[in-house]
């Protein structure tokens, strides 16, 4: 995107019917570190890449618990994300107090989207520079939504946002058909594998990522580092076993497909 | 002489004019409401009387109304305040429907909303002079609760307001059990309402019974209970009396 004379104010349309400030805000989301979400019928898993600025500092918190049944992962301006999380927590707690019942995630997401829209139509405001993956439970089951700075929201089976999210999206596109009936643990495994795709060769370890789960009968919580590392170790071992076995299979039957399969199993471990 | 009278808007609750705005006592009142959980949902009974002090002024007052798809509200106390509550709930249900998503407010949510309203009004010393009974069923879960004008609320398998607490609840404590059939539930309610008719001077012999199940709410046509006044103790009641009783 190049600078032009219609991008100073959010309240100025371009002749092509675009609001450049809103589009620039969406760019900010793309620059943030990756966050992914995926859901089955009963559970939703959120994951994000957590890179600290330097060895001396701690990493930023990008996953927030909003209520027992709702959590959010953010990408972009984390400060904006924190403010919106506080708004969401407030809405949930007020609803719970008045109705003694959890706020349906579908309604929270609409309220959030309407709040974001206001900032696209006031000359003295700027759009929020953060994309939110909202995971929550409803009367109708598990839901995953994406709220963007434009004030739009979409429901997803699985999604990834932030930098290098395309790699994760490609992985999710391949696997999403299995998600609806997947078990909770398989879902977490898929989340970790999607995060690995965004790391582009770097080793996946629990110190660079954060995983959170919410489901029917399971309140929203962030998995602790030990548990996450165990799960990573579990499927990385399986990956190594698949590699040599597939290679042996290839020698035995000499089929090009299996060779490609062996390549997939072995290659990430090679690096 | 007041040279610098501070201006207050007409509708302010400060100053001498404010007392005439607050509810101090009720005017047109309804008497007891009795309700119980049964196999398929909730049964609720209330008579159709609206008393003006000791005069039985209005004899066609419906004191039970459906709220949304899942709830039933019965009220005793000031009838105009009941109508005000119905207006609040109408707006609540309207906004709930306007979301047009798969979610809807169930009886538990409505009950808690009413509790907040009643308690907040009580805190402002301007109560809605009612005792409310809120019953309903949603997704197979039966719910029956009550809220008073000071915001006291609780749930139970059977509830009543006013005189019903003293005359009907003891009967229900003895005879209510889980999974009552519709006929048994009605019979039990009628037994309670008959006692109230005999002993509560603001009760009239014209009542309705409402039922709410997963299918929806139905309310009976007004009808009367059979009463028996030929007890020998009622003939020549002063015969054995000492004093003016």
Interface residues (C-beta under 8 A of the other chain):
Chain A: X97 X98 X99 X100 X101 X104 X106 X107 X110 X138 X139 X140
Chain B: X99 X101 X102 X103 X105 X106 X108 X109 X112 X113 X116 X139
